[in-house]
Amino acid sequence: MNKPAFPSPAVSATRAPRRRRKDARPSELTAAALELFVEKGFAATRLDDIAARAGVSKGTLYLYFDSKEALFKAVVEEGIVPLLAAAEQKMAEYQGSSVDLLRLLLLRWWEQIGETRLAGVPKLIISESRNFPEVAQYYHDNVILRGRAVMRSVLQRGMDSGEFRVLDIDTAIDVIFSPLLMLVVWRFSLYFCGQKTDPATFLQTHFDLLVHGLCPQKGKP
């Protein structure tokens, strides 16, 4: 059986209830929180729901986290921040071309976030940030700014080497990354209405267009 291009982000409604335990590791609580944030959204998820999904009492949950906001921050710290650290390390030590580095970082983002359950985090920020500005600000300061710094370094590297033409870097970052965010939104919305998009084809087409747009145009100043 072929694996669907976009695995369903929702967990089956027939999930068997988990046996309640007296304790749980924090990572089990953050895993349960992420599942419910993806399924229900941030606003609709209750701490009672998270405790039940993890198979512990609400009192046990409160030993580690005092709010949904704290759980969200822990989800980001455990799931996304290590990936940013790995991207920064790759950027610092990479010896190949800037084109190949850019391709590598974009594809890794999709493989590690875009096509995993972690994709629900940027989708949540897009849909609920106005109602939860503290959560949105945390994500902006700890994920978006850090990710943009990596992209800024890659683009500047390519411009310095002559691989990329000179562009406004911050605007270029917006243009480069927006299609990936659109693909994430599509995964959680119109995909279920019957409109299918193959991520591999989408990403390859996006990168082909991107490279042609970034490379210097011969015969033009």
ChimeraX commands (.cxc) that place a marker at each C-alpha (Angstrom):
marker #1 position 0.00,0.00,0.00 radius 0.5
marker #1 position 1.36,3.41,-0.96 radius 0.5
marker #1 position 1.97,5.91,1.80 radius 0.5
marker #1 position -0.27,8.99,1.34 radius 0.5
marker #1 position 1.49,12.20,0.37 radius 0.5
marker #1 position -0.01,13.93,3.37 radius 0.5
marker #1 position -0.56,11.57,6.31 radius 0.5
marker #1 position -3.65,12.55,8.24 radius 0.5
marker #1 position -2.76,14.95,11.09 radius 0.5
marker #1 position -5.78,13.82,13.07 radius 0.5
marker #1 position -5.69,10.86,15.42 radius 0.5
marker #1 position -8.53,8.39,15.10 radius 0.5
marker #1 position -11.56,9.15,17.23 radius 0.5
marker #1 position -11.60,5.46,18.22 radius 0.5
marker #1 position -8.25,5.70,20.00 radius 0.5
marker #1 position -8.30,3.36,22.97 radius 0.5
marker #1 position -8.16,5.21,26.30 radius 0.5
marker #1 position -4.76,5.08,27.90 radius 0.5
marker #1 position -4.40,3.40,31.24 radius 0.5
marker #1 position -3.98,5.98,33.98 radius 0.5
marker #1 position -0.62,5.98,35.72 radius 0.5
marker #1 position 0.58,7.78,38.81 radius 0.5
marker #1 position 3.46,9.49,37.05 radius 0.5
marker #1 position 4.72,10.44,33.62 radius 0.5
marker #1 position 7.88,11.82,32.14 radius 0.5
marker #1 position 7.63,15.43,30.91 radius 0.5
marker #1 position 8.31,14.24,27.34 radius 0.5
marker #1 position 5.16,12.10,27.46 radius 0.5
marker #1 position 3.14,15.12,28.52 radius 0.5
marker #1 position 4.54,17.30,25.74 radius 0.5
marker #1 position 3.87,14.54,23.21 radius 0.5
marker #1 position 0.25,14.39,24.34 radius 0.5
marker #1 position 0.00,18.18,24.22 radius 0.5
marker #1 position 1.35,18.29,20.66 radius 0.5
marker #1 position -1.13,15.64,19.53 radius 0.5
marker #1 position -4.05,17.61,20.94 radius 0.5
marker #1 position -2.82,21.00,19.71 radius 0.5
marker #1 position -2.72,19.50,16.20 radius 0.5
marker #1 position -6.10,17.80,16.49 radius 0.5
marker #1 position -8.11,20.48,18.31 radius 0.5
marker #1 position -6.11,23.69,18.13 radius 0.5
marker #1 position -4.63,25.59,21.05 radius 0.5
marker #1 position -7.82,27.28,22.24 radius 0.5
marker #1 position -9.91,24.11,22.33 radius 0.5
marker #1 position -7.33,21.96,24.12 radius 0.5
marker #1 position -7.77,21.72,27.90 radius 0.5
marker #1 position -5.21,20.61,30.46 radius 0.5
marker #1 position -7.66,17.87,31.48 radius 0.5
marker #1 position -7.54,16.57,27.89 radius 0.5
marker #1 position -3.74,16.53,27.88 radius 0.5
marker #1 position -3.57,14.69,31.20 radius 0.5
marker #1 position -6.08,12.12,29.98 radius 0.5
marker #1 position -4.20,11.61,26.71 radius 0.5
marker #1 position -0.96,11.05,28.64 radius 0.5
marker #1 position -2.73,8.69,31.05 radius 0.5
marker #1 position -2.07,10.70,34.20 radius 0.5
marker #1 position -4.04,12.86,36.60 radius 0.5
marker #1 position -4.27,16.61,36.16 radius 0.5
marker #1 position -2.40,16.96,39.45 radius 0.5
marker #1 position 0.52,15.00,38.01 radius 0.5
marker #1 position 0.57,17.27,34.96 radius 0.5
marker #1 position 0.75,20.31,37.24 radius 0.5
marker #1 position 3.93,18.93,38.81 radius 0.5
marker #1 position 5.66,19.78,35.54 radius 0.5
marker #1 position 3.58,22.41,33.75 radius 0.5
marker #1 position 1.28,25.07,35.14 radius 0.5
marker #1 position -0.42,26.11,31.89 radius 0.5
marker #1 position -1.00,25.33,28.24 radius 0.5
marker #1 position 1.45,28.09,27.40 radius 0.5
marker #1 position 4.17,26.31,29.37 radius 0.5
marker #1 position 3.40,23.08,27.54 radius 0.5
marker #1 position 3.56,24.83,24.17 radius 0.5
marker #1 position 6.96,26.28,25.03 radius 0.5
marker #1 position 8.16,22.83,26.05 radius 0.5
marker #1 position 6.91,21.35,22.77 radius 0.5
marker #1 position 8.96,23.95,20.88 radius 0.5
marker #1 position 12.03,23.45,23.08 radius 0.5
marker #1 position 11.95,19.67,22.66 radius 0.5
marker #1 position 10.86,19.37,19.05 radius 0.5
marker #1 position 11.94,22.44,17.06 radius 0.5
marker #1 position 14.84,24.13,18.86 radius 0.5
marker #1 position 17.17,21.11,18.42 radius 0.5
marker #1 position 16.46,21.17,14.68 radius 0.5
marker #1 position 17.39,24.86,14.55 radius 0.5
marker #1 position 20.62,24.10,16.40 radius 0.5
marker #1 position 21.43,21.37,13.86 radius 0.5
marker #1 position 20.75,23.78,10.96 radius 0.5
marker #1 position 23.05,26.37,12.52 radius 0.5
marker #1 position 25.77,23.74,12.89 radius 0.5
marker #1 position 25.36,22.62,9.28 radius 0.5
marker #1 position 25.53,26.23,8.12 radius 0.5
marker #1 position 28.75,26.80,10.05 radius 0.5
marker #1 position 30.60,23.73,8.78 radius 0.5
marker #1 position 29.25,23.30,5.24 radius 0.5
marker #1 position 31.91,23.32,2.52 radius 0.5
marker #1 position 29.79,22.94,-0.63 radius 0.5
marker #1 position 27.97,25.46,-2.80 radius 0.5
marker #1 position 25.39,27.85,-1.39 radius 0.5
marker #1 position 22.81,26.46,-3.83 radius 0.5
marker #1 position 23.27,22.96,-2.42 radius 0.5
marker #1 position 23.23,24.28,1.14 radius 0.5
marker #1 position 19.97,26.13,0.56 radius 0.5
marker #1 position 18.38,23.05,-0.99 radius 0.5
marker #1 position 19.56,20.89,1.91 radius 0.5
marker #1 position 18.18,23.21,4.59 radius 0.5
marker #1 position 14.80,23.65,2.90 radius 0.5
marker #1 position 14.35,19.92,2.32 radius 0.5
marker #1 position 15.39,19.13,5.87 radius 0.5
marker #1 position 12.84,21.61,7.17 radius 0.5
marker #1 position 10.13,19.82,5.25 radius 0.5
marker #1 position 11.29,16.34,6.25 radius 0.5
marker #1 position 11.71,17.15,9.94 radius 0.5
marker #1 position 8.84,19.60,10.44 radius 0.5
marker #1 position 6.62,20.04,7.39 radius 0.5
marker #1 position 5.64,16.40,6.94 radius 0.5
marker #1 position 5.64,15.49,10.64 radius 0.5
marker #1 position 3.29,16.26,13.49 radius 0.5
marker #1 position 5.46,19.28,14.30 radius 0.5
marker #1 position 3.90,20.97,11.24 radius 0.5
marker #1 position 0.92,21.60,13.46 radius 0.5
marker #1 position 2.94,24.16,15.40 radius 0.5
marker #1 position 3.41,26.76,12.61 radius 0.5
marker #1 position -0.15,26.06,11.49 radius 0.5
marker #1 position -1.34,26.77,15.04 radius 0.5
marker #1 position 0.62,30.03,15.12 radius 0.5
marker #1 position -0.87,31.12,11.80 radius 0.5
marker #1 position -4.43,30.43,12.91 radius 0.5
marker #1 position -4.43,31.41,16.60 radius 0.5
marker #1 position -1.67,33.96,17.19 radius 0.5
marker #1 position -4.02,36.94,17.56 radius 0.5
marker #1 position -5.87,35.22,20.40 radius 0.5
marker #1 position -2.68,34.10,22.15 radius 0.5
marker #1 position -0.12,36.87,21.64 radius 0.5
marker #1 position 2.22,35.56,24.35 radius 0.5
marker #1 position 2.49,32.19,22.61 radius 0.5
marker #1 position 2.99,33.87,19.24 radius 0.5
marker #1 position 5.68,36.18,20.62 radius 0.5
marker #1 position 7.55,33.25,22.14 radius 0.5
marker #1 position 7.46,31.40,18.81 radius 0.5
marker #1 position 8.58,34.49,16.94 radius 0.5
marker #1 position 11.51,35.16,19.27 radius 0.5
marker #1 position 12.73,31.57,19.63 radius 0.5
marker #1 position 11.93,30.00,16.27 radius 0.5
marker #1 position 11.23,32.51,13.52 radius 0.5
marker #1 position 14.08,34.90,14.30 radius 0.5
marker #1 position 16.54,32.06,14.69 radius 0.5
marker #1 position 15.41,30.38,11.47 radius 0.5
marker #1 position 15.61,33.64,9.55 radius 0.5
marker #1 position 19.16,34.16,10.81 radius 0.5
marker #1 position 20.17,30.84,9.27 radius 0.5
marker #1 position 18.52,31.73,5.96 radius 0.5
marker #1 position 20.10,35.18,6.03 radius 0.5
marker #1 position 23.55,33.62,6.43 radius 0.5
marker #1 position 22.97,31.23,3.51 radius 0.5
marker #1 position 21.82,33.99,1.18 radius 0.5
marker #1 position 24.63,36.32,2.20 radius 0.5
marker #1 position 27.10,33.49,1.65 radius 0.5
marker #1 position 25.77,32.99,-1.88 radius 0.5
marker #1 position 25.84,36.69,-2.67 radius 0.5
marker #1 position 29.40,37.03,-1.40 radius 0.5
marker #1 position 30.55,34.13,-3.58 radius 0.5
marker #1 position 28.71,35.39,-6.66 radius 0.5
marker #1 position 26.37,32.38,-6.78 radius 0.5
marker #1 position 23.36,34.56,-5.98 radius 0.5
marker #1 position 22.59,37.99,-7.32 radius 0.5
marker #1 position 22.24,40.83,-4.85 radius 0.5
marker #1 position 18.75,41.02,-3.39 radius 0.5
marker #1 position 17.03,42.45,-0.35 radius 0.5
marker #1 position 17.71,39.52,1.96 radius 0.5
marker #1 position 14.79,39.87,4.37 radius 0.5
marker #1 position 12.28,40.13,1.53 radius 0.5
marker #1 position 13.94,37.18,-0.21 radius 0.5
marker #1 position 13.53,35.08,2.94 radius 0.5
marker #1 position 9.80,35.83,2.98 radius 0.5
marker #1 position 9.44,34.87,-0.68 radius 0.5
marker #1 position 11.52,31.69,-0.30 radius 0.5
marker #1 position 9.76,30.36,2.77 radius 0.5
marker #1 position 6.15,31.37,2.13 radius 0.5
marker #1 position 5.44,28.45,-0.27 radius 0.5
marker #1 position 6.55,25.95,2.37 radius 0.5
marker #1 position 4.16,27.46,4.90 radius 0.5
marker #1 position 1.42,27.36,2.27 radius 0.5
marker #1 position 2.11,23.65,1.78 radius 0.5
marker #1 position 1.73,23.12,5.54 radius 0.5
marker #1 position -1.58,25.00,5.58 radius 0.5
marker #1 position -2.74,22.97,2.57 radius 0.5
marker #1 position -1.91,19.78,4.41 radius 0.5
marker #1 position -4.28,20.69,7.24 radius 0.5
marker #1 position -7.08,22.15,5.11 radius 0.5
marker #1 position -7.84,21.80,1.39 radius 0.5
marker #1 position -6.07,18.44,1.17 radius 0.5
marker #1 position -9.11,16.90,2.85 radius 0.5
marker #1 position -11.43,18.46,0.27 radius 0.5
marker #1 position -9.97,16.27,-2.46 radius 0.5
marker #1 position -7.34,18.64,-3.88 radius 0.5
marker #1 position -4.07,16.72,-3.73 radius 0.5
marker #1 position -0.60,18.21,-3.93 radius 0.5
marker #1 position 2.46,15.99,-4.11 radius 0.5
marker #1 position 5.00,17.52,-1.70 radius 0.5
marker #1 position 8.04,16.15,-3.58 radius 0.5
marker #1 position 6.89,17.67,-6.88 radius 0.5
marker #1 position 5.91,20.91,-5.19 radius 0.5
marker #1 position 9.27,21.28,-3.46 radius 0.5
marker #1 position 11.28,20.43,-6.57 radius 0.5
marker #1 position 9.31,22.93,-8.66 radius 0.5
marker #1 position 9.68,25.60,-6.00 radius 0.5
marker #1 position 13.42,25.06,-5.77 radius 0.5
marker #1 position 13.89,25.09,-9.56 radius 0.5
marker #1 position 12.11,28.43,-9.78 radius 0.5
marker #1 position 13.99,29.69,-6.75 radius 0.5
marker #1 position 17.46,28.85,-8.09 radius 0.5
marker #1 position 16.73,30.48,-11.44 radius 0.5
marker #1 position 15.55,33.59,-9.62 radius 0.5
marker #1 position 18.57,33.76,-7.34 radius 0.5
marker #1 position 21.31,33.09,-9.86 radius 0.5
marker #1 position 22.85,36.04,-11.70 radius 0.5
marker #1 position 21.32,36.64,-15.12 radius 0.5
marker #1 position 23.88,36.61,-17.88 radius 0.5
marker #1 position 23.99,39.70,-20.05 radius 0.5
marker #1 position 22.18,41.85,-17.47 radius 0.5
marker #1 position 23.69,44.22,-14.93 radius 0.5
marker link #1:1,2 radius 0.2
marker link #1:2,3 radius 0.2
marker link #1:3,4 radius 0.2
marker link #1:4,5 radius 0.2
marker link #1:5,6 radius 0.2
marker link #1:6,7 radius 0.2
marker link #1:7,8 radius 0.2
marker link #1:8,9 radius 0.2
marker link #1:9,10 radius 0.2
marker link #1:10,11 radius 0.2
marker link #1:11,12 radius 0.2
marker link #1:12,13 radius 0.2
marker link #1:13,14 radius 0.2
marker link #1:14,15 radius 0.2
marker link #1:15,16 radius 0.2
marker link #1:16,17 radius 0.2
marker link #1:17,18 radius 0.2
marker link #1:18,19 radius 0.2
marker link #1:19,20 radius 0.2
marker link #1:20,21 radius 0.2
marker link #1:21,22 radius 0.2
marker link #1:22,23 radius 0.2
marker link #1:23,24 radius 0.2
marker link #1:24,25 radius 0.2
marker link #1:25,26 radius 0.2
marker link #1:26,27 radius 0.2
marker link #1:27,28 radius 0.2
marker link #1:28,29 radius 0.2
marker link #1:29,30 radius 0.2
marker link #1:30,31 radius 0.2
marker link #1:31,32 radius 0.2
marker link #1:32,33 radius 0.2
marker link #1:33,34 radius 0.2
marker link #1:34,35 radius 0.2
marker link #1:35,36 radius 0.2
marker link #1:36,37 radius 0.2
marker link #1:37,38 radius 0.2
marker link #1:38,39 radius 0.2
marker link #1:39,40 radius 0.2
marker link #1:40,41 radius 0.2
marker link #1:41,42 radius 0.2
marker link #1:42,43 radius 0.2
marker link #1:43,44 radius 0.2
marker link #1:44,45 radius 0.2
marker link #1:45,46 radius 0.2
marker link #1:46,47 radius 0.2
marker link #1:47,48 radius 0.2
marker link #1:48,49 radius 0.2
marker link #1:49,50 radius 0.2
marker link #1:50,51 radius 0.2
marker link #1:51,52 radius 0.2
marker link #1:52,53 radius 0.2
marker link #1:53,54 radius 0.2
marker link #1:54,55 radius 0.2
marker link #1:55,56 radius 0.2
marker link #1:56,57 radius 0.2
marker link #1:57,58 radius 0.2
marker link #1:58,59 radius 0.2
marker link #1:59,60 radius 0.2
marker link #1:60,61 radius 0.2
marker link #1:61,62 radius 0.2
marker link #1:62,63 radius 0.2
marker link #1:63,64 radius 0.2
marker link #1:64,65 radius 0.2
marker link #1:65,66 radius 0.2
marker link #1:66,67 radius 0.2
marker link #1:67,68 radius 0.2
marker link #1:68,69 radius 0.2
marker link #1:69,70 radius 0.2
marker link #1:70,71 radius 0.2
marker link #1:71,72 radius 0.2
marker link #1:72,73 radius 0.2
marker link #1:73,74 radius 0.2
marker link #1:74,75 radius 0.2
marker link #1:75,76 radius 0.2
marker link #1:76,77 radius 0.2
marker link #1:77,78 radius 0.2
marker link #1:78,79 radius 0.2
marker link #1:79,80 radius 0.2
marker link #1:80,81 radius 0.2
marker link #1:81,82 radius 0.2
marker link #1:82,83 radius 0.2
marker link #1:83,84 radius 0.2
marker link #1:84,85 radius 0.2
marker link #1:85,86 radius 0.2
marker link #1:86,87 radius 0.2
marker link #1:87,88 radius 0.2
marker link #1:88,89 radius 0.2
marker link #1:89,90 radius 0.2
marker link #1:90,91 radius 0.2
marker link #1:91,92 radius 0.2
marker link #1:92,93 radius 0.2
marker link #1:93,94 radius 0.2
marker link #1:94,95 radius 0.2
marker link #1:95,96 radius 0.2
marker link #1:96,97 radius 0.2
marker link #1:97,98 radius 0.2
marker link #1:98,99 radius 0.2
marker link #1:99,100 radius 0.2
marker link #1:100,101 radius 0.2
marker link #1:101,102 radius 0.2
marker link #1:102,103 radius 0.2
marker link #1:103,104 radius 0.2
marker link #1:104,105 radius 0.2
marker link #1:105,106 radius 0.2
marker link #1:106,107 radius 0.2
marker link #1:107,108 radius 0.2
marker link #1:108,109 radius 0.2
marker link #1:109,110 radius 0.2
marker link #1:110,111 radius 0.2
marker link #1:111,112 radius 0.2
marker link #1:112,113 radius 0.2
marker link #1:113,114 radius 0.2
marker link #1:114,115 radius 0.2
marker link #1:115,116 radius 0.2
marker link #1:116,117 radius 0.2
marker link #1:117,118 radius 0.2
marker link #1:118,119 radius 0.2
marker link #1:119,120 radius 0.2
marker link #1:120,121 radius 0.2
marker link #1:121,122 radius 0.2
marker link #1:122,123 radius 0.2
marker link #1:123,124 radius 0.2
marker link #1:124,125 radius 0.2
marker link #1:125,126 radius 0.2
marker link #1:126,127 radius 0.2
marker link #1:127,128 radius 0.2
marker link #1:128,129 radius 0.2
marker link #1:129,130 radius 0.2
marker link #1:130,131 radius 0.2
marker link #1:131,132 radius 0.2
marker link #1:132,133 radius 0.2
marker link #1:133,134 radius 0.2
marker link #1:134,135 radius 0.2
marker link #1:135,136 radius 0.2
marker link #1:136,137 radius 0.2
marker link #1:137,138 radius 0.2
marker link #1:138,139 radius 0.2
marker link #1:139,140 radius 0.2
marker link #1:140,141 radius 0.2
marker link #1:141,142 radius 0.2
marker link #1:142,143 radius 0.2
marker link #1:143,144 radius 0.2
marker link #1:144,145 radius 0.2
marker link #1:145,146 radius 0.2
marker link #1:146,147 radius 0.2
marker link #1:147,148 radius 0.2
marker link #1:148,149 radius 0.2
marker link #1:149,150 radius 0.2
marker link #1:150,151 radius 0.2
marker link #1:151,152 radius 0.2
marker link #1:152,153 radius 0.2
marker link #1:153,154 radius 0.2
marker link #1:154,155 radius 0.2
marker link #1:155,156 radius 0.2
marker link #1:156,157 radius 0.2
marker link #1:157,158 radius 0.2
marker link #1:158,159 radius 0.2
marker link #1:159,160 radius 0.2
marker link #1:160,161 radius 0.2
marker link #1:161,162 radius 0.2
marker link #1:162,163 radius 0.2
marker link #1:163,164 radius 0.2
marker link #1:164,165 radius 0.2
marker link #1:165,166 radius 0.2
marker link #1:166,167 radius 0.2
marker link #1:167,168 radius 0.2
marker link #1:168,169 radius 0.2
marker link #1:169,170 radius 0.2
marker link #1:170,171 radius 0.2
marker link #1:171,172 radius 0.2
marker link #1:172,173 radius 0.2
marker link #1:173,174 radius 0.2
marker link #1:174,175 radius 0.2
marker link #1:175,176 radius 0.2
marker link #1:176,177 radius 0.2
marker link #1:177,178 radius 0.2
marker link #1:178,179 radius 0.2
marker link #1:179,180 radius 0.2
marker link #1:180,181 radius 0.2
marker link #1:181,182 radius 0.2
marker link #1:182,183 radius 0.2
marker link #1:183,184 radius 0.2
marker link #1:184,185 radius 0.2
marker link #1:185,186 radius 0.2
marker link #1:186,187 radius 0.2
marker link #1:187,188 radius 0.2
marker link #1:188,189 radius 0.2
marker link #1:189,190 radius 0.2
marker link #1:190,191 radius 0.2
marker link #1:191,192 radius 0.2
marker link #1:192,193 radius 0.2
marker link #1:193,194 radius 0.2
marker link #1:194,195 radius 0.2
marker link #1:195,196 radius 0.2
marker link #1:196,197 radius 0.2
marker link #1:197,198 radius 0.2
marker link #1:198,199 radius 0.2
marker link #1:199,200 radius 0.2
marker link #1:200,201 radius 0.2
marker link #1:201,202 radius 0.2
marker link #1:202,203 radius 0.2
marker link #1:203,204 radius 0.2
marker link #1:204,205 radius 0.2
marker link #1:205,206 radius 0.2
marker link #1:206,207 radius 0.2
marker link #1:207,208 radius 0.2
marker link #1:208,209 radius 0.2
marker link #1:209,210 radius 0.2
marker link #1:210,211 radius 0.2
marker link #1:211,212 radius 0.2
marker link #1:212,213 radius 0.2
marker link #1:213,214 radius 0.2
marker link #1:214,215 radius 0.2
marker link #1:215,216 radius 0.2
marker link #1:216,217 radius 0.2
marker link #1:217,218 radius 0.2
marker link #1:218,219 radius 0.2
marker link #1:219,220 radius 0.2
marker link #1:220,221 radius 0.2
view
